[in-house]
Amino acid sequence: MVGEDVVLAIRVPRANRYQKPVFINSDVFGSTFRRNPEGDYSCTKPEVKAMIRDASEESPDERVFTRKPDFDQETIKSYRSRFLPALECNYREIS
C-alpha cells in the first residue's frame, strides 16, 4: 500500500521465440507488442513477420543440404584465391 492506495504490480514474463509474436485481439499485424527496457511498444509489420519467421522449430541455419548445392565454380575459385592466404585451413581439400 502507498498511503491509503493499493498498488497492484503485474509481472509479465518475457516470451521466448516460439511464443512470439505476442498480440491482443485477433489482429496479429495491428496489435503485436515488443518489450524494450523503456516499456512495450507496437510492432511494425516487418517486425511481426520476422517474429513469425523466427518462431519456427528449425532455424534456417540448422538445415542440412541433402544435395550438393549448385554453386558457380568460378565464384568459388575467386573467393578461395582471395581469402585462402588469410585462412589456416585448406578449403581446396573440401571440394
C-alpha positions in Angstrom: 0.0 0.0 0.0 1.0 3.6 -0.6 -0.7 5.6 1.9 -4.4 4.6 1.6 -4.0 3.4 -2.0 -3.4 -0.2 -3.1 -0.6 -0.7 -5.7 -1.0 -3.7 -7.9 2.1 -5.0 -9.7 1.8 -7.4 -12.6 4.9 -9.1 -13.8 4.7 -10.5 -17.4 7.5 -12.9 -18.3 9.4 -12.4 -21.5 8.1 -14.6 -24.3 10.6 -17.0 -25.9 11.0 -17.1 -29.7 8.5 -19.9 -30.0 5.8 -17.9 -28.3 6.1 -14.8 -30.4 4.5 -12.7 -31.7 2.6 -11.6 -28.6 -0.6 -9.8 -29.6 -4.0 -8.9 -28.3 -7.4 -9.5 -30.0 -7.1 -11.3 -33.3 -5.1 -8.8 -35.4 -1.5 -10.1 -35.4 -0.3 -7.2 -37.5 -2.2 -4.4 -35.7 -1.9 -5.5 -32.1 1.6 -7.1 -31.6 3.8 -5.6 -29.0 7.5 -5.8 -28.2 9.3 -5.1 -25.0 12.3 -3.0 -24.6 13.8 -1.5 -21.4 11.6 1.6 -21.6 8.4 -0.4 -21.9 6.2 -2.2 -24.5 5.6 -0.7 -28.0 3.6 -1.6 -31.1 5.5 -3.5 -33.8 5.7 -2.7 -37.4 4.6 -5.3 -40.0 8.2 -6.3 -40.9 8.9 -6.8 -37.2 5.9 -9.1 -36.8 6.9 -11.1 -40.0 10.4 -11.5 -38.5 8.9 -12.9 -35.3 6.7 -15.3 -37.2 9.7 -16.5 -39.2 11.9 -16.8 -36.2 9.3 -18.8 -34.3 9.9 -21.9 -36.5 11.1 -25.0 -34.8 14.0 -25.3 -37.1 16.3 -22.3 -37.8 17.3 -21.8 -41.4 20.9 -22.1 -40.1 20.2 -25.6 -38.8 19.1 -27.0 -42.1 21.4 -29.5 -43.8 21.8 -29.7 -47.5 20.5 -33.0 -48.9 22.2 -32.5 -52.2 25.3 -30.6 -53.3 24.3 -27.0 -54.0 24.8 -25.6 -57.5 27.5 -23.1 -56.7 29.2 -21.3 -59.5 32.7 -22.8 -59.6 34.3 -19.7 -60.9 32.9 -17.7 -58.0 34.2 -20.3 -55.5 37.6 -20.2 -57.2 37.8 -16.4 -57.0 36.7 -16.4 -53.3 39.3 -19.0 -52.4 42.1 -17.3 -54.2 41.2 -14.0 -52.4 40.7 -15.3 -48.9 42.7 -18.6 -48.8 46.0 -16.9 -47.8 44.3 -15.5 -44.7 42.8 -18.8 -43.6 44.6 -21.5 -41.7 42.7 -24.5 -43.2 42.9 -25.5 -46.8 39.5 -25.4 -48.5 40.8 -27.0 -51.7 40.6 -30.4 -49.9 36.8 -30.0 -49.3 35.7 -30.0 -52.9 
